[in-house]
Amino acid sequence: LMATSTAPGQSVGSASGNPLLSQRFGTTGECPLHRALAKECLSNDPQGFVAQSLLLWQADPTSIDLKGCTPLHYAAKSGKLQLYDEVYTAVRKWYNNEDAAVTFASVESKNGMVAANLAERLRVKTQLNSTQSSAASPELQALGNKLLLEATFIAFKNSLFERRLNSWRGAKASNKWEPTELPDKDEVKFAQSSALTSISELGATGATSKSGDFWASALQSIDIEEPLV
């Protein structure tokens, strides 16, 4: 991008950064660091390498665009807590003063957003998700094991129905079949459907296995649509 103007914006830092990396663009008053921390840019640079490089080369981390947003606002809105912390560290070094950095993080944008508040909510959300994930893992594993046992049992039961059905077909072909040996077609369908449902639920827990894949493949290949009489 080319700098099209130095539209009004602010830089409230006290250090002297790299002026070439702190120029503002167009009518937004954004600096390169603002753009590098924007969600649309981070979608192509999820690790934030561009923003990190700009900070390394002394881009001004205290610039404020025409909406009153600082790089800290952009970092917090991106949902990437690590980037926010890196920008905050750069701000603290810029001022060489922790209190000044805290004050800067509390700057309110024109739409009422405070970067520090956004970051705190993001931090709590991240910690909560991490706690829930670690706490749920054993439960999901136990559920997966339970579903695998259920799927295996139902698939075995279904195989018995299929065996009875094959036996009946063979007996019928030799005119030696007995109607009492005939498995109920709806019963076969139910067993097959139950097994496939259990295996599908098993996959949803993330506890997929070769056994589950085998049973799903085997059950789907069973022909129960052939007329029984």
N, C-alpha and C positions, 0 to 999 in steps of 0.2 A: 504494500500500500504506500501511496505517496501522501505526504502531508499537504493538505490543500489550503490550510490556513492555521493561524494560531488563534482560533476562536476563544472568546473569554472562558476561562475555567480557572481553577486555582491550584496552587501548589503550596502547601503550608509547611513543608519540611524545612529544616534548617541546614541540612548538608547540601553540598554541591554535587549533583549527580551528573550523568551523561546527558547533555542537552539534546543530542541527536536521538536518543531513545526516550525522550520525555516530551516530544512535540505532540500537539493535539491535532486531531483530525476533524475536518469538515465542520458541521454545525452541532456535533454532539459533544465536543470538548473532550473526547476520549483520547487517551494516550495508548501507545502500543501495549503497555501492561494491562490496561483495561480490556483491550481486545483479546489478549492472550488468555485472560481469565474468564472470558465470556463462554457460556455453555456451548454455543455453536462452534467456537474454536476448539474447546476441550473435547468435543465429540470426535475430532480428528487427531487430537493430541491428549488422550485421556490421562497421561502421566504428568501433563503440565510442563513438558520440557522447555517449551518456548518461554513460558513465564519464568521458569527457573533461570534460563539463560539471560533473560532481560534483567532479572535481579542481580545476577552475577556480574553483569556489565553496568551496574549502577543506574538502572532505570529508576525514576523517581517513584517510590512506593506511596507517596503522600499526595499524589495528584488527585484532584476532584473534578469530575466531569460536570456538564451543565445540568445534570439531574441531581447533583449533590452526592453522587456515589464515588466512593474511594475504591482502590483495588481490593481493599478488605471486603467491601460490599460484594464485589464481583466474585471473590473467592468463596465467600460464605454462601452466596446464591448458587454457586456451581455444585454444591453438595460435597465438595472434596475438602475434608477437614485438614488433611496434610498440607494442601496448598495454602489454606487460610493461615495455618501456623507458620509456614515459611514466609508468607507475606508479612505477618505480624512481626516475625523475627527481624525482617528487613526494615520495618518501620522503627522498631526499637533501636536498631543499629544506626538508623538515619538520624534519630533524635539523640542517641546516646543517653537515653533517659527513659526508665520504665514508666514513670508517671505520665510522661508526655505521650508515650505509646498507648497507654490505657485511655487517655483522654481522646486521642485520635480515633481509636477503635469505637468510641462512643459518639462520633460525629453522626448526626441524623441527616439522612438524605431528604430531598424535597417531598418524597412520598411517605416520609415518616419511618424509614427503615434505619435501624442501628446495627452496624456490622457485628459488634460484640454480642448483641442479643441473638442475631441469626446464627452465629457460630455456636453459642451456648446451646441453642435448641438442637442444632446439628450434632453437637457433641453428645448430648443426652440421648438423642435418637440412635446414634451409632453404638453407644454403650448398651442401650436397651436391646437393640437387634443382636449384638454380640452375645449378650447374656441369654436371650431367648434361644438363639441358635445353639449355643453350647449346652443349654439345659434340655433342649428338645432332641438332641442327637441320640441319646440312649433310648428315649421313648420311641423315636422313629425306628431305631434299629430293632427294638423289641416287637414293635408292630409289624415290621417287615418280616421278622422271623415267624411270627404268628400267622401272617397271611401266607407265607411260603408253605408252612405245614398244612394249612387249610387247603391251599391250592393243590398240594401234592395228594392229600387225602381224597379230595373231590375228584381229581383227575384219575386216581386209582379206582375210585368207585365207578367213574364213567367208563374206565377200561373194562370193568367187569360187565357193565351193561353191553358194551360193544362186543365182548366175548360171547355173551349170551345171544346177542343178535346174530353174530357170525355163525354160532352153532345152530341157531334156528334156520338161517339161510341154507346151511349145508344139509340140515335134516329135511328142509322143504324140498331141496333139489333132488333128494333121493326118496321123496314121498314117505319119510319116516318122522315128520315133525309132529309135535304135540302142541296144541294151542296154549296149554298151561305153561309152556316154557317160554312163551313170547314176552319179552320185556315191553312195558308200556312206552309208546313213542314219546309221549309228553314227559315221561320220567327221564328218558334219555336226553331229550332236549334240555330239560331243566338242569340235569347234572352237567351237561356240556356248558350251558350258559353260566352256571354258578362258578365253574372252574375258570372260565375266561374272565369273568368279573373279578374273581379273587386275584388272578394273575395281573389284571390291569391295575387293581388297587395296589398290588405289590410294587409294580413299576412306579406308581405315583409317589411312593415313599422314598424312592431313590435306592431301595434295597434290591436292585435287579440282580438276577443270577442266571447262570447257564441253565439251571433246572427250570426256572420260570420260562425262559425262552423255548426250551425243549417242549414243555407241556403246552404252551400256547400254540406252537407249531403243530404238535401232534393233535391237539383238540380241534384245531381249525381244519385239519385234513380228514376228520372223521365224517363219513357220509351217513346222515340219518334221514335223508330226504327220500331214500328209496322206499317205495310202497311196501308195507309190511304184509299185506294180504293180496 
